[in-house]
Structure formats: C-alpha cells, structure tokens
Amino acid sequence: MSLRSSIQTLLRTELSDPEGNLRVGDSGPEWKGTKAIDLSYSHSGRFALLVWTSTHRIGVDLEPLNRDYSHTPLELAKRFFHPNEFNSLSRNQGSPPRLSQEFLDLWLKKEAYAKLTRHGLKDSIRIETSTIPSVRFEIVPVIPIGYDARVALL
C-alpha cells in the first residue's frame, strides 16, 4: 500500500468519511466535506506525520535531525533564506550544533508555512519566518526519536 493510500485510509477512518470527501494528492490532503476541517501531512524516511483540525488552517513538516544535505546549512541559508535569517545563522557558525538546530528550526517553519499557504516552498522560503503576521509555529511534542517537526497555525 502506498503512503498516500495509507494516509487516505487512516484519515477516512478517523474523520468518519464514508462519502469520500477526502482526497490525498500531490499537494497534500484536501477535505471537500461540509464540516470545516484542515489537514496537513509530512513524511520522512519511514515516518509520516498527519495533523488535522477544525479550528485553524494548518501546515506541518517533519525532518530527521541528522539529514545529509548536499551543502552546508550556511550555504543553503545564503541561497534560500531571508538575509536576516542568514545573518543570524552566520553569527552561530562557531557552534555547529547550535547552527544546525537553528537552521533546522527555520527550515521546518518554512516548510510548514508553505503547506499552510498551499503556495509551495519556492514562494515561502525567502520570507522571514519571525515576521509572518498571524501565523503561530508550534513544536510537535510527539515524534520519533531522531526527528523534529513544526506545525504552522493560522
């Protein structure tokens, strides 16, 4: 069974959706039912994180703590992040663990925000996450060891 099929089956059961109001496509899960529900999911390795709510718009991202990037965090930040975020990361380059954690925190927020807005990472990555109005970012408290996750709420 594919990841999308598994997600669709799980959510249909959890949301009591025998009518088929739930669709899981390339841009994530979509709810077409009459009750207001927003859904988001992320997957990495063998794990998937699914969130849904009837009180907020949401986006979620899940990443491994030891992800092997093709470039250093500073190289990626310089290329993709807002200049203020890059400058903040540059000040921490003498402390690799802190730099890696700060980079991962920003990356998770940007991915979660992209899923929240449904605009994709390309349009969301250069936005300074600390200045996004009305969006709250939360750490996901229950995740597999070796992973980190964020939820963006609007």
ZIFENRA-V589330 format. One record per residue. N is the residue number from 1. RES is the residue in one letter. OMEGA is omega in degrees with one decimal (none if undefined). Layout:
n: {N;N}
res: {RES;RES}
omega: {OMEGA;OMEGA}
//
This chain:
n: {1;2;3;4;5;6;7;8;9;10;11;12;13;14;15;16;17;18;19;20;21;22;23;24;25;26;27;28;29;30;31;32;33;34;35;36;37;38;39;40;41;42;43;44;45;46;47;48;49;50;51;52;53;54;55;56;57;58;59;60;61;62;63;64;65;66;67;68;69;70;71;72;73;74;75;76;77;78;79;80;81;82;83;84;85;86;87;88;89;90;91;92;93;94;95;96;97;98;99;100;101;102;103;104;105;106;107;108;109;110;111;112;113;114;115;116;117;118;119;120;121;122;123;124;125;126;127;128;129;130;131;132;133;134;135;136;137;138;139;140;141;142;143;144;145;146;147;148;149;150;151;152;153;154}
res: {M;S;L;R;S;S;I;Q;T;L;L;R;T;E;L;S;D;P;E;G;N;L;R;V;G;D;S;G;P;E;W;K;G;T;K;A;I;D;L;S;Y;S;H;S;G;R;F;A;L;L;V;W;T;S;T;H;R;I;G;V;D;L;E;P;L;N;R;D;Y;S;H;T;P;L;E;L;A;K;R;F;F;H;P;N;E;F;N;S;L;S;R;N;Q;G;S;P;P;R;L;S;Q;E;F;L;D;L;W;L;K;K;E;A;Y;A;K;L;T;R;H;G;L;K;D;S;I;R;I;E;T;S;T;I;P;S;V;R;F;E;I;V;P;V;I;P;I;G;Y;D;A;R;V;A;L;L}
omega: {-179.1;179.0;179.3;178.9;179.1;179.0;-179.0;179.3;179.8;-177.9;177.6;177.6;-177.6;-176.7;-178.7;-173.0;178.7;-178.3;179.2;178.3;-177.5;174.5;175.4;-178.2;-178.5;-177.1;177.0;-178.4;177.3;179.1;-179.7;-177.5;-177.1;176.9;-176.0;177.8;172.3;-175.1;173.8;174.7;176.0;176.4;179.3;-177.7;-178.3;-171.7;173.7;177.9;179.9;174.9;173.8;-178.5;174.1;-175.7;-176.9;161.1;-173.0;170.6;-176.5;172.6;179.9;-179.9;173.4;178.8;-176.2;-179.7;179.9;178.4;178.6;177.7;177.1;176.9;179.9;177.5;178.2;-179.5;179.8;-178.1;-169.1;-171.1;174.0;-178.9;178.4;178.0;176.8;-179.7;177.9;178.0;-179.6;179.6;-178.4;-174.3;176.7;-179.8;-175.0;179.1;179.7;177.4;-179.2;-179.3;179.2;177.1;-178.9;178.4;178.7;-179.6;179.0;179.5;-178.8;178.1;179.2;178.5;178.6;179.3;176.6;-176.4;-176.7;179.4;180.0;-175.4;-177.9;-178.5;-174.2;-167.8;-177.3;176.6;177.1;-171.8;-177.8;-177.9;-179.6;-177.1;172.5;-179.8;177.2;177.7;-179.5;172.0;176.8;-172.0;-175.7;179.1;179.1;175.6;-179.9;179.8;175.0;-177.6;175.0;172.4;172.9;-177.7;176.5;none}
//
